[in-house]
Amino acid sequence: MQRSIQYLIVAVGRVKSGPERLLYDHYIERLKPTPILREVEVKKALPIDQRIAAEGDLLLSQVPGSARVVVLDESGRDMGSEAFAAMLGHWADAGAGMVAFLIGGPDGHAEVVRAQADLVLSLGRMTWPHMLVRGLLLEQLYRARCILDGHPYHRA
């Protein structure tokens, strides 16, 4: 049996009620320990490059120094569910206490954010609404837990 990891999701923007929130709520209730969500926003209007930099600073400010960092980005590494589960299981077995998943704003991540990543991960080459990414990520975290536990959810 593998040690459990605390998942931290740090995302630009605030999720509102609607189908994206329902998907998020559906999966967050299934994961134990319950993932932590921290939402950040840049309140003032800035040129795009300055906003990306400010969002990057806010994202990184929420991540404990000991956490593994996964940056979600369409240009990142493609992984199947089994490989994703195996990576999380390996990190847990190696003693990682927390994995932080960083979801950027609509214009992407600052280079400083990518530089801090243990993994830059793509959920596919298509562009997804940033509010939907939270639910997609949680579903994959739940699926990974089921794969690692030998639960039939993954192929049922």
C-alpha positions as CSV (number, residue, x, y, z in Angstrom):
1,M,0.0,0.0,0.0
2,Q,1.3,3.4,-0.9
3,R,1.5,6.4,1.3
4,S,-1.1,9.1,0.5
5,I,-0.1,12.4,-0.9
6,Q,-1.8,15.7,-0.2
7,Y,-2.8,17.3,-3.5
8,L,-2.7,21.1,-3.8
9,I,-4.3,22.8,-6.8
10,V,-3.3,26.4,-7.3
11,A,-5.3,28.1,-10.0
12,V,-5.6,31.5,-11.6
13,G,-9.2,32.7,-11.3
14,R,-12.2,31.8,-9.2
15,V,-14.5,29.0,-10.1
16,K,-18.1,30.0,-10.2
17,S,-21.3,27.9,-10.0
18,G,-22.1,26.0,-13.1
19,P,-21.3,22.7,-14.8
20,E,-17.5,23.1,-14.3
21,R,-18.0,23.5,-10.5
22,L,-20.3,20.5,-10.5
23,L,-17.7,18.3,-12.1
24,Y,-15.0,19.6,-9.7
25,D,-17.3,18.9,-6.7
26,H,-18.1,15.5,-8.0
27,Y,-14.5,14.3,-7.9
28,I,-13.2,16.3,-5.0
29,E,-15.6,14.4,-2.7
30,R,-14.1,11.1,-3.8
31,L,-10.5,11.9,-3.0
32,K,-9.0,11.4,0.4
33,P,-7.3,13.4,1.7
34,T,-9.4,16.1,0.1
35,P,-7.3,18.2,-2.3
36,I,-6.7,21.7,-1.3
37,L,-7.7,24.5,-3.7
38,R,-6.1,27.9,-3.6
39,E,-7.3,30.4,-6.1
40,V,-5.2,33.5,-7.1
41,E,-6.1,36.6,-9.1
42,V,-4.3,39.6,-10.4
43,K,-6.9,42.3,-9.7
44,K,-5.4,45.2,-11.7
45,A,-5.2,45.5,-15.5
46,L,-1.7,44.9,-16.7
47,P,-0.1,44.3,-20.1
48,I,-0.1,40.6,-20.9
49,D,3.5,39.9,-20.1
50,Q,3.3,41.7,-16.8
51,R,0.0,39.9,-15.9
52,I,1.6,36.5,-16.7
53,A,4.6,37.3,-14.5
54,A,2.3,38.5,-11.7
55,E,0.2,35.4,-12.0
56,G,3.3,33.3,-11.9
57,D,4.5,35.0,-8.7
58,L,1.1,34.4,-7.1
59,L,1.0,30.7,-8.1
60,L,4.5,30.0,-6.8
61,S,3.8,31.9,-3.5
62,Q,1.2,29.3,-2.7
63,V,3.4,26.3,-3.1
64,P,5.3,24.9,0.0
65,G,9.0,24.4,-0.8
66,S,8.9,20.7,-0.2
67,A,6.1,20.0,-2.7
68,R,6.5,18.4,-6.0
69,V,5.3,20.8,-8.7
70,V,3.3,19.9,-11.7
71,V,2.6,22.7,-14.2
72,L,-0.4,22.1,-16.4
73,D,0.2,23.4,-19.9
74,E,-0.8,22.4,-23.4
75,S,2.8,22.3,-24.5
76,G,3.7,19.8,-21.7
77,R,4.3,16.1,-21.6
78,D,1.5,13.8,-22.7
79,M,0.9,10.9,-20.3
80,G,-1.6,8.1,-20.2
81,S,-3.5,7.5,-17.0
82,E,-1.4,4.5,-16.1
83,A,1.9,6.4,-16.4
84,F,0.4,9.4,-14.5
85,A,-0.7,7.0,-11.7
86,A,2.7,5.3,-11.7
87,M,4.5,8.7,-11.3
88,L,2.3,9.7,-8.4
89,G,2.8,6.3,-6.8
90,H,6.6,6.6,-7.2
91,W,6.5,10.1,-5.7
92,A,4.5,8.8,-2.7
93,D,6.8,5.8,-2.2
94,A,9.8,8.2,-2.3
95,G,8.2,10.2,0.6
96,A,6.7,13.2,-1.2
97,G,4.1,14.6,1.1
98,M,2.5,17.0,-1.3
99,V,2.1,17.5,-5.1
100,A,1.1,21.0,-6.2
101,F,-0.7,21.3,-9.6
102,L,-0.5,24.8,-11.1
103,I,-3.2,26.0,-13.5
104,G,-2.3,29.3,-15.2
105,G,-4.5,31.9,-16.7
106,P,-5.7,32.2,-20.2
107,D,-2.3,33.4,-21.5
108,G,-0.3,30.6,-20.0
109,H,2.5,30.3,-17.5
110,A,5.6,32.5,-16.8
111,E,8.9,30.9,-17.6
112,V,9.8,31.1,-13.9
113,V,6.8,28.8,-13.2
114,R,7.9,26.2,-15.7
115,A,11.5,26.4,-14.3
116,Q,10.1,25.3,-10.9
117,A,8.2,22.3,-12.3
118,D,9.1,18.7,-11.6
119,L,6.8,18.0,-14.5
120,V,5.1,20.1,-17.2
121,L,2.0,18.1,-18.0
122,S,-0.5,18.4,-20.9
123,L,-4.1,17.2,-20.7
124,G,-4.0,17.1,-24.4
125,R,-3.0,19.5,-27.2
126,M,-6.5,21.0,-27.4
127,T,-7.1,24.2,-25.4
128,W,-9.4,23.6,-22.4
129,P,-11.3,26.3,-20.5
130,H,-9.3,26.9,-17.3
131,M,-12.3,26.3,-15.1
132,L,-12.9,22.9,-16.7
133,V,-9.2,21.9,-16.2
134,R,-9.8,21.7,-12.5
135,G,-12.5,19.0,-12.9
136,L,-10.5,17.1,-15.6
137,L,-7.4,17.1,-13.3
138,L,-9.4,15.8,-10.3
139,E,-10.9,13.0,-12.4
140,Q,-7.4,11.9,-13.4
141,L,-6.3,12.1,-9.7
142,Y,-9.2,9.9,-8.7
143,R,-8.5,7.6,-11.6
144,A,-4.8,7.4,-10.5
145,R,-5.8,6.5,-7.0
146,C,-8.1,3.7,-8.3
147,I,-5.3,2.4,-10.6
148,L,-2.9,2.3,-7.6
149,D,-5.5,0.7,-5.4
150,G,-6.5,-1.9,-8.0
151,H,-10.0,-0.6,-8.0
152,P,-12.0,-1.4,-11.2
153,Y,-13.0,2.3,-11.9
154,H,-10.3,2.6,-14.5
155,R,-11.6,0.0,-16.8
156,A,-15.1,-0.7,-15.4
